[in-house]
């Protein structure tokens, strides 16, 4: 990938991070609203948060690996793939510190998206919200470190 491609990808991903951080903040605001509508609104924002993070991950994976196998389980595989360094291609995107939060958010998103009859448990919702807030606090630094490493590697190989 050339300098323009990296610069463009970084701008897109940083915007994804901005929107994800806003979704986590909105989830915190919504959980404080009384009644089922507050819980449902919070759950929606948590699902939105994970969807943004997942799309960001797809954007990065497609830019570097140039394919995503769309098979059963690809959601979990994407998180795993982005947590490892691919020598000569890219460093790991996700550090071990963010992985538990992303895995829990992925599972929560699956339940909320596919349940026909769902009653949200306020304690479980609070746990998932803490995971989203943790991930949201780590994402800006994680993404900055990733792109700094990619840019440094690119500079080594350009005249």
Buried (B, 14 or more C-beta within 10 A) or exposed (E): BEEEEBEEBBEBBBEBBEBBBBBBBBBBEBBEEEEEEBBBBBBBBBBBBBBBBBBBBBBBBEBBEEEBEEEEEBBBBBBEBBBEEEEEEBBBBBEEEBBEBBBBBBBBBBBBEEEEEEEBEEEEBEEBBEBBBBBBBBBBEBBBBBBEBBBEBBEEEEE
